[in-house]
Amino acid sequence: MNWTTAITTLLSNHRQPQNSGQPLTLTRQQILSLLHYAAPPSATDWQLEASRAFDELQAQGEILAGMGKRYCIAPPTVLARSQEDMASLRFQGDRAYLPLVHQTLKTNQSQQETLIRPSGQNFQRVQADLQRIGVCLMTVEDSLQELPQPRQPRILRSPLEDNPFFMYPEIEVYKPQALKSQPERWQPRSSYSTQALTSDLLLKLPTGEYLWLREGKFYELEPETAVLTMFAQDAAAEELLPIEWDEAPGRLHLQGIILPGAYARWLWRLSDSDPDRYRTRLVLPAYRPLIKEAFVRLGCQLV
């Protein structure tokens, strides 16, 4: 069973009743419950394998996460190397649009192929054709400029009524520290005094949700906002996150690293997985300067 295919297909097939052009949002438990029917009868560890595939798709940006562990498939996007190089395009996101993309571009390929070879290769014409069916086409360089800058939360929802410190003793606090990995920067709340827990702190509940502490009030954050906040706090503390980068072979090691969804989607479009190393991406020479620029924009230190 290919769980990544099963998950993307499931989320792409569940549509909003009043607007079939939009995918439904499902909770993680709903997704796992639906996948149960696709599990081989003899499989005893299917849920663990499905969860790993689920986390990998989230890291790739194929699926988007919201509050309350709710997820949906990412919007359909097609990426070109440049306006002059249209020989092979990469599709990512909502698979419900993929057959229509092949039909529109007259590819004569299998409608499930995500590497697309259009019959016409004029960028403006292909872009206009895809826009008519609700699919975005952009170049690698254009997509880099659309990546969000790390920042602390600006627009906050209503604060929580209950104090989570009383409800979750295992809350963790994000603290940038020199030469520490991203997981190591999450410190247990028990290691802080009450006076040290001041305003503008990023917190993580044991259930995986993120909170923002400001002026004594707690606000729930969407995962994308929380991850951008992590990198913003690294930059403010001048403790940039080190990421292992073997430039000669173009090997980027991301074990234990959570990237903002926009950066993950962008990076996965420009790289391939290393079959021998989990969460390691292989980057072609033409894309390496752009990869380095993106990580500088994010506020990381490639080492």
C-alpha positions, 0 to 999 in steps of 0.5 A, spaced: 500 500 500 502 506 497 500 511 503 502 517 500 498 516 494 492 514 498 492 520 502 493 525 497 487 521 493 483 521 499 483 528 500 483 530 493 476 526 492 473 529 498 469 535 496 465 541 499 458 539 498 456 546 495 462 547 491 466 541 488 471 546 486 474 546 493 476 540 497 473 538 504 477 539 510 478 533 515 481 532 521 487 527 522 483 522 526 477 522 520 483 521 515 486 515 519 479 512 520 477 513 512 484 509 511 482 504 515 478 501 509 484 501 505 489 497 509 490 490 508 487 485 512 493 482 515 497 489 516 498 490 523 502 496 523 498 500 517 496 506 522 504 507 523 506 507 516 500 511 514 502 516 519 509 517 517 506 518 510 501 523 512 507 527 516 511 526 510 506 529 505 505 535 510 513 536 510 512 536 502 507 541 502 502 536 499 497 537 504 496 543 509 495 544 516 490 548 520 488 549 527 485 543 531 489 538 527 485 539 521 488 538 514 486 539 506 490 538 500 494 544 497 491 548 492 493 545 485 500 549 482 504 547 476 511 549 476 516 551 470 524 552 471 523 558 467 519 561 461 524 559 456 524 552 459 517 549 458 519 542 456 517 539 463 512 542 468 511 539 475 504 539 478 503 539 486 497 539 490 489 538 489 489 531 484 482 533 482 485 538 477 490 533 475 486 530 469 484 536 467 491 539 466 493 534 462 487 535 457 488 542 457 495 542 455 494 536 451 500 532 454 497 525 451 500 522 458 497 518 463 492 523 467 496 521 474 503 523 471 505 529 476 511 531 471 507 534 465 510 535 458 505 540 454 504 540 447 505 547 447 511 551 450 509 558 450 509 560 457 504 566 457 499 561 453 500 555 458 499 560 463 492 563 460 490 556 459 491 553 466 488 560 469 482 558 466 481 551 470 483 554 476 491 552 476 496 557 478 503 556 473 509 560 475 516 559 474 522 557 480 524 564 480 517 567 481 515 562 486 521 564 490 519 572 491 512 569 493 515 565 499 513 569 506 518 572 510 518 570 517 514 574 522 511 574 529 504 573 529 500 580 528 492 578 527 490 574 533 484 571 534 480 571 541 484 569 547 483 562 550 478 562 556 482 557 560 490 558 562 493 552 559 499 552 564 493 549 569 491 544 563 497 541 560 504 541 565 508 538 559 507 545 555 514 546 551 517 553 550 521 555 544 527 558 545 533 559 540 540 557 542 546 557 539 548 550 535 542 547 537 537 543 532 530 545 532 527 540 536 532 541 541 530 549 541 523 546 544 524 547 552 520 544 557 516 549 561 518 546 568 525 549 566 522 556 567 521 560 573 514 563 573 518 570 572 521 567 566 515 566 562 514 573 560 510 576 554 511 574 546 513 566 547 511 561 542 508 555 546 507 548 544 502 543 547 503 536 548 497 535 543 501 538 537 497 545 537 501 551 538 500 557 542 502 565 543 503 568 549 502 575 549 500 580 555 498 574 559 493 572 554 494 565 550 492 565 543 491 559 538 496 559 532 495 556 525 501 551 524 504 555 518 504 562 523 507 558 528 513 555 524 514 562 521 514 565 528 520 560 530 524 562 524 523 570 526 525 568 533 531 565 531 533 571 527 531 576 533 535 572 538 541 572 532 541 564 533 540 562 526 538 555 525 543 551 522 541 546 516 546 541 514 548 542 506 553 538 502 553 543 496 558 539 492 552 533 491 547 538 492 544 534 498 540 538 503 539 534 510 532 536 513 531 530 519 528 533 524 526 540 521 519 543 520 519 548 514 513 553 513 509 549 508 510 555 503 517 553 503 516 546 503 512 546 497 517 550 493 523 546 496 520 539 494 518 542 487 525 543 486 529 537 489 528 529 489 528 525 495 534 521 497 532 514 497 538 512 502 537 518 507 530 520 510 528 527 509 534 528 505 533 532 498 537 532 492 538 539 488 540 540 481 546 545 480 541 550 476 537 550 483 542 551 488 543 558 488 535 559 489 535 554 494 541 558 498 537 564 497 531 561 500 534 559 506 537 566 507 530 569 506 527 564 511 533 565 516 537 559 516 545 558 516 547 552 511 553 549 514 
